[in-house]
Amino acid sequence: MDLLLNLLRSEPSKNLVLSSINVEHAFAILATAAAGKTRDEILKMTSQEVAKTAQRVKSLEALSTVQLDSKMFTCFKPKTDFWKAHFTASHDYVDFTDPKTADEINSWIAKSTKNMIKKLVDASDLDALTRMILVSAIFFKGSWQTPFRRTFEGKFDGGKHTVQYMRHNFKGVMYNQTGQFQAISLPYSSDGLEMTVVLPKSDLLSFETSLTGGKIKEVFAGLRKTREVNFQMPKFAIESELDLKNIFEKLGFGHVFSSAMDDYSPLTDESVFLSMAKHKAKIEVNEEGTVAAAATVAKIMLKCMVIPEEFVCDRPFLYFIRKEDEVIFAGRFMQP
């Protein structure tokens, strides 16, 4: 919940969709590629434990409406199969200096998200210093157990906007109301999944600011079956892209993206570090149900490329044959 709230608050006052489990999945795999303090700080930054995240991922993989996938693109053979103790991930060798590699990664993302996320990696993100691109993806498609029967056009937010509403008279639905909010849970037709909609009685931003992981769980725990609710909400489609590096830096974890955090010894003996992380998500909600997808990408790169100094004797030079300061022979070369 901590990561979810941190990501939610990173983009105030605008439409937003994200998948915190997708972000955790990517960073949990990344943590298995790291060791020592580097691994500890990655897990601290994302408020998780590898084993627990692996179990949550496996639970979601068992659902018919949710699909998860992950893949590592590298330009070398990883030193160990670091991810296999906890996660199932595929691996492919690529040339990061080839402009087509970005297309290859984006094609995998598009396939794993049923074309909802078509592009997350730019060709400019990849270069000769890139060593690994780690990608995780999630896709969800669920039909309402009880579809909305009526749609109509109406005003939203005090008349500021015109939207297409969905409305239905739900019976026996899970509902919660306090002095601060109303909440309703709309079940999907399978897997025991539901969408819980929370409508604050004050302004949304003030309500969000007061939220904690515990309070969100209290909202869920307080849902009770009620006889009848006339419920309406807009149909909507949202797409969001988050610069995770920037978000985590603002949260005080900039050092995780610095060259000081370079212990990725399960992955490689090279001196590498985490240099980029991005997340993109999309959701569509209508009278029939919901479709949503997300992808997270993390980039591991070399600290620096060692460029040899150039020393070309193409003009006259001196030479010394010596043992420490004892010069045995000396001379100059002026011409052949």
Backbone torsions as a table, in degrees:
resi	resn	phi	psi	omega
1	MET	NA	-31.7	-178.9
2	ASP	-62.1	-45.2	179.5
3	LEU	-64.7	-43.2	179.3
4	LEU	-55.9	-47.8	-178.7
5	LEU	-66.2	-39.0	178.5
6	ASN	-62.8	-41.5	178.8
7	LEU	-70.3	-39.8	179.5
8	LEU	-60.4	-40.4	-177.0
9	ARG	-81.5	-6.8	-178.5
10	SER	-73.8	-20.0	-178.3
11	GLU	-129.8	71.8	-178.1
12	PRO	-72.4	155.9	171.6
13	SER	63.7	26.7	176.7
14	LYS	-149.8	158.9	175.3
15	ASN	-57.8	144.3	-175.6
16	LEU	-153.1	141.5	168.9
17	VAL	-140.3	140.0	179.3
18	LEU	-155.3	163.4	175.1
19	SER	-128.6	101.7	-178.2
20	SER	-67.5	-32.0	178.7
21	ILE	-67.2	-32.3	176.6
22	ASN	-65.7	-42.1	176.9
23	VAL	-64.4	-45.2	179.6
24	GLU	-61.7	-41.0	178.8
25	HIS	-56.9	-48.6	-179.5
26	ALA	-62.7	-45.5	-176.3
27	PHE	-75.6	-24.6	174.4
28	ALA	-68.4	-42.1	175.4
29	ILE	-63.2	-42.4	178.7
30	LEU	-60.8	-38.6	179.8
31	ALA	-63.0	-33.3	178.5
32	THR	-71.2	-18.3	176.0
33	ALA	-84.6	-8.5	-176.6
34	ALA	-109.9	171.1	179.3
35	ALA	-143.1	165.0	173.8
36	GLY	57.5	-138.8	-176.0
37	LYS	-65.0	-33.4	178.9
38	THR	-59.5	-47.5	177.8
39	ARG	-62.5	-45.5	-178.4
40	ASP	-59.7	-42.5	-177.0
41	GLU	-71.9	-34.1	175.7
42	ILE	-61.8	-45.3	-179.3
43	LEU	-68.9	-37.9	177.4
44	LYS	-64.4	-41.7	-178.7
45	MET	-61.1	-38.3	-176.7
46	THR	-101.7	9.4	174.0
47	SER	51.6	54.7	-177.0
48	GLN	-148.9	169.0	171.6
49	GLU	-123.0	137.3	-174.4
50	VAL	-56.7	-49.7	-176.0
51	ALA	-61.1	-41.4	-179.4
52	LYS	-68.7	-40.4	177.8
53	THR	-64.9	-40.6	178.0
54	ALA	-59.5	-39.6	179.5
55	GLN	-68.4	-40.3	177.6
56	ARG	-64.2	-40.5	178.8
57	VAL	-62.8	-44.5	179.2
58	LYS	-62.6	-37.4	178.2
59	SER	-64.0	-40.5	179.1
60	LEU	-70.9	-35.4	179.5
61	GLU	-64.0	-22.8	-179.9
62	ALA	-78.2	-10.9	-178.2
63	LEU	-83.5	144.9	-178.7
64	SER	-77.2	-21.8	-175.6
65	THR	-96.0	-5.6	-176.9
66	VAL	-121.8	134.4	176.0
67	GLN	-125.8	128.5	177.2
68	LEU	-119.5	147.2	179.1
69	ASP	-152.1	156.7	176.9
70	SER	-151.7	150.3	-178.0
71	LYS	-152.8	144.9	176.0
72	MET	-113.0	128.7	174.3
73	PHE	-108.7	120.4	-179.7
74	THR	-132.8	162.7	176.5
75	CYS	-103.5	13.2	-178.5
76	PHE	-153.0	168.3	176.1
77	LYS	-82.4	121.0	178.6
78	PRO	-55.7	145.2	-177.3
79	LYS	-60.3	-37.8	178.3
80	THR	-139.4	165.9	172.0
81	ASP	-87.4	63.1	-169.4
82	PHE	-59.2	-29.4	-173.9
83	TRP	-84.0	-19.0	-166.9
84	LYS	-69.4	-21.5	179.3
85	ALA	-67.3	-24.2	-175.3
86	HIS	-126.8	-29.2	-170.3
87	PHE	-131.3	154.5	171.5
88	THR	-101.8	116.0	179.9
89	ALA	-142.5	145.5	177.2
90	SER	-91.5	167.3	-176.0
91	HIS	-142.3	143.2	178.3
92	ASP	-144.7	146.7	176.0
93	TYR	-91.4	136.1	-179.5
94	VAL	-140.8	166.1	174.4
95	ASP	-107.7	108.1	-175.7
96	PHE	-72.8	-9.2	176.3
97	THR	-88.9	-6.7	178.7
98	ASP	-88.0	121.3	-179.4
99	PRO	-57.4	-23.4	-178.5
100	LYS	-75.3	-13.2	-178.6
101	THR	-64.7	-37.9	177.0
102	ALA	-60.7	-39.9	177.5
103	ASP	-63.6	-38.9	180.0
104	GLU	-64.3	-42.8	179.4
105	ILE	-66.9	-43.9	179.6
106	ASN	-65.2	-32.8	177.1
107	SER	-65.4	-38.8	177.6
108	TRP	-65.3	-42.3	178.7
109	ILE	-62.0	-45.2	-179.7
110	ALA	-61.3	-42.6	179.5
111	LYS	-64.9	-40.4	-176.7
112	SER	-74.5	-18.8	179.9
113	THR	-112.9	17.0	179.0
114	LYS	54.8	41.5	177.3
115	ASN	67.4	14.9	176.2
116	MET	-78.8	-35.5	175.3
117	ILE	-112.9	105.8	-173.3
118	LYS	-97.8	-22.2	-178.6
119	LYS	-150.9	125.3	176.3
120	LEU	-132.0	-24.5	-178.5
121	VAL	-111.2	127.7	175.1
122	ASP	-94.0	152.8	176.9
123	ALA	-58.2	-31.2	-179.5
124	SER	-71.0	-14.0	177.5
125	ASP	-75.7	-16.0	-173.4
126	LEU	-113.6	141.9	177.5
127	ASP	-159.5	-171.7	-176.9
128	ALA	-65.8	-18.1	179.3
129	LEU	-86.0	-15.3	-177.8
130	THR	-67.6	133.8	179.4
131	ARG	-115.2	-33.3	178.6
132	MET	-152.0	139.1	167.5
133	ILE	-116.8	117.5	179.0
134	LEU	-104.5	128.9	-178.4
135	VAL	-128.5	135.6	169.8
136	SER	-122.4	147.4	-178.1
137	ALA	-138.6	151.5	176.9
138	ILE	-142.0	142.5	179.3
139	PHE	-136.9	138.3	179.8
140	PHE	-136.5	135.3	172.8
141	LYS	-140.6	118.1	-178.3
142	GLY	-135.5	139.0	175.2
143	SER	-96.8	142.6	177.4
144	TRP	-62.3	141.6	172.2
145	GLN	-62.1	-39.0	175.2
146	THR	-124.4	102.5	-178.4
147	PRO	-65.9	153.6	174.6
148	PHE	-71.3	135.7	-175.7
149	ARG	-99.5	-13.5	-175.5
150	ARG	-133.8	135.3	173.2
151	THR	-128.6	145.8	-179.9
152	PHE	-160.4	161.5	179.1
153	GLU	-88.6	138.0	179.6
154	GLY	-158.6	176.0	-178.0
155	LYS	-89.3	149.7	-178.1
156	PHE	-132.0	143.6	177.3
157	ASP	56.1	58.5	175.6
158	GLY	67.2	27.0	177.8
159	GLY	88.7	4.2	-179.1
160	LYS	-69.7	-26.8	-175.9
161	HIS	-138.3	155.2	172.3
162	THR	-109.1	129.0	-176.5
163	VAL	-131.8	167.3	173.2
164	GLN	-97.4	112.4	-177.1
165	TYR	-89.7	154.4	168.1
166	MET	-115.5	140.7	-178.7
167	ARG	-142.4	142.6	177.3
168	HIS	-157.3	149.9	174.5
169	ASN	-94.2	102.8	-177.3
170	PHE	-91.6	135.4	177.2
171	LYS	-115.9	137.9	179.7
172	GLY	67.3	28.6	-178.4
173	VAL	-89.4	156.0	178.3
174	MET	-80.0	127.8	-170.3
175	TYR	-143.5	147.3	178.9
176	ASN	-143.0	134.4	177.1
177	GLN	-141.4	132.0	175.7
178	THR	-131.4	-172.1	176.7
179	GLY	-71.7	-13.3	-177.0
180	GLN	-103.8	-25.5	-173.1
181	PHE	-160.8	166.6	163.9
182	GLN	-115.6	146.5	177.1
183	ALA	-142.0	143.6	178.3
184	ILE	-139.7	143.9	176.5
185	SER	-113.5	122.5	179.8
186	LEU	-103.7	113.5	-176.9
187	PRO	-76.1	143.7	169.9
188	TYR	-86.4	168.5	-170.9
189	SER	-76.6	-11.4	-178.9
190	SER	-150.1	166.0	174.1
191	ASP	69.5	4.2	179.7
192	GLY	70.3	17.4	179.8
193	LEU	-86.1	153.3	-179.8
194	GLU	-152.0	155.0	172.2
195	MET	-103.3	121.2	175.8
196	THR	-100.7	120.4	179.8
197	VAL	-103.3	127.3	-178.8
198	VAL	-115.6	121.6	-178.9
199	LEU	-114.2	104.4	-179.9
200	PRO	-67.0	149.5	176.4
201	LYS	-87.3	-15.5	172.0
202	SER	-103.4	-167.1	178.4
203	ASP	-72.6	149.7	-172.5
204	LEU	-62.0	-42.6	-175.4
205	LEU	-64.7	-39.9	177.6
206	SER	-64.7	-39.4	179.2
207	PHE	-65.0	-45.0	179.0
208	GLU	-59.5	-41.1	-178.4
209	THR	-60.6	-32.6	-178.0
210	SER	-82.8	-9.8	-175.4
211	LEU	-72.4	143.6	170.0
212	THR	-131.4	169.3	176.5
213	GLY	-58.4	-39.8	179.1
214	GLY	-63.6	-40.4	-179.1
215	LYS	-68.5	-35.7	176.9
216	ILE	-63.3	-42.7	178.4
217	LYS	-64.7	-32.8	177.0
218	GLU	-66.1	-38.0	176.5
219	VAL	-60.0	-47.3	-179.8
220	PHE	-63.3	-45.3	-176.9
221	ALA	-66.3	-25.5	-177.4
222	GLY	-83.5	-2.5	179.4
223	LEU	-69.4	131.3	179.3
224	ARG	-133.1	147.4	179.6
225	LYS	-66.6	129.8	179.1
226	THR	-119.9	160.2	-173.7
227	ARG	-67.9	-43.3	-171.4
228	GLU	-159.8	135.0	175.9
229	VAL	-137.8	125.4	170.1
230	ASN	-85.4	107.7	-172.4
231	PHE	-118.4	136.2	173.1
232	GLN	-141.0	143.0	174.1
233	MET	-151.6	161.0	-179.0
234	PRO	-72.7	148.6	162.2
235	LYS	-69.9	143.9	-179.6
236	PHE	-153.2	157.6	173.9
237	ALA	-137.4	128.5	-177.4
238	ILE	-133.0	140.0	172.7
239	GLU	-130.7	131.4	-177.7
240	SER	-133.2	147.0	172.5
241	GLU	-130.3	127.8	-176.8
242	LEU	-116.0	132.8	172.1
243	ASP	-85.6	96.0	-174.6
244	LEU	-65.2	-34.3	178.1
245	LYS	-59.4	-47.2	180.0
246	ASN	-63.8	-41.1	179.9
247	ILE	-63.8	-47.7	-178.3
248	PHE	-68.8	-31.5	175.6
249	GLU	-62.8	-41.9	179.0
250	LYS	-66.8	-24.6	178.5
251	LEU	-87.4	3.3	176.7
252	GLY	93.5	16.7	-179.2
253	PHE	-114.3	29.1	178.6
254	GLY	-59.8	-29.9	-178.0
255	HIS	-64.9	-23.4	179.0
256	VAL	-66.2	-25.5	179.8
257	PHE	-98.8	12.1	-180.0
258	SER	-98.8	161.5	-179.0
259	SER	-68.2	-10.9	177.6
260	ALA	-69.2	-28.7	177.9
261	MET	-92.2	82.5	-169.7
262	ASP	-122.6	17.5	-178.6
263	ASP	-91.7	84.0	173.9
264	TYR	-113.7	44.8	-174.9
265	SER	-61.9	-29.5	174.0
266	PRO	-66.3	-22.6	-178.4
267	LEU	-90.2	-47.1	-172.8
268	THR	-161.2	157.7	174.2
269	ASP	-87.8	-7.0	178.1
270	GLU	-71.7	158.5	177.6
271	SER	-87.3	101.8	-175.2
272	VAL	-127.5	166.5	178.3
273	PHE	-153.4	164.4	177.9
274	LEU	-79.2	119.7	-174.5
275	SER	-115.5	-16.5	-176.3
276	MET	-153.4	144.3	172.7
277	ALA	-151.7	128.9	-178.7
278	LYS	-135.7	153.9	180.0
279	HIS	-137.9	135.6	178.0
280	LYS	-134.4	138.0	-178.4
281	ALA	-142.7	156.2	179.7
282	LYS	-147.1	141.9	178.1
283	ILE	-140.8	144.5	174.6
284	GLU	-132.1	124.7	-178.2
285	VAL	-123.5	124.3	178.0
286	ASN	-139.8	-169.2	-173.4
287	GLU	-68.8	-17.6	-178.7
288	GLU	-92.6	-28.9	-177.8
289	GLY	162.8	-148.9	-173.3
290	THR	-139.9	140.1	169.8
291	VAL	-130.1	135.1	-176.6
292	ALA	-149.6	152.6	178.6
293	ALA	-152.7	157.3	177.5
294	ALA	-154.4	156.5	175.8
295	ALA	-145.8	144.7	177.2
296	THR	-126.1	136.8	179.1
297	VAL	-127.1	137.7	176.6
298	ALA	-128.4	139.9	-176.7
299	LYS	-115.6	128.5	173.3
300	ILE	-107.9	130.2	-178.4
301	MET	-136.6	162.4	176.8
302	LEU	-65.8	147.6	174.7
303	LYS	-57.4	-47.3	178.4
304	CYS	-161.7	159.7	174.6
305	MET	-95.7	128.7	179.5
306	VAL	-79.0	112.4	179.4
307	ILE	-102.4	116.8	-177.6
308	PRO	-65.0	143.3	174.7
309	GLU	-68.8	144.5	176.5
310	GLU	-91.8	130.4	178.3
311	PHE	-137.7	96.6	-175.8
312	VAL	-116.9	114.3	-179.7
313	CYS	-84.0	76.8	-179.8
314	ASP	-109.5	21.9	175.0
315	ARG	-152.0	169.3	-176.4
316	PRO	-54.7	144.6	-177.1
317	PHE	-147.7	163.8	174.7
318	LEU	-99.0	156.4	173.4
319	TYR	-143.7	149.0	-179.0
320	PHE	-136.7	131.3	169.9
321	ILE	-104.7	121.2	-169.0
322	ARG	-148.3	162.1	166.5
323	LYS	-121.8	105.1	-172.4
324	GLU	55.4	-119.7	-178.9
325	ASP	-91.2	-1.4	-179.9
326	GLU	-87.0	105.2	-179.0
327	VAL	-87.1	120.1	-178.1
328	ILE	-91.8	-43.2	174.7
329	PHE	-133.3	152.3	176.0
330	ALA	-151.7	160.1	177.9
331	GLY	176.7	-169.0	177.1
332	ARG	-140.6	152.4	174.0
333	PHE	-113.4	117.2	-177.3
334	MET	-104.4	-37.5	-177.0
335	GLN	-161.0	157.0	178.9
336	PRO	-73.8	NA	NA
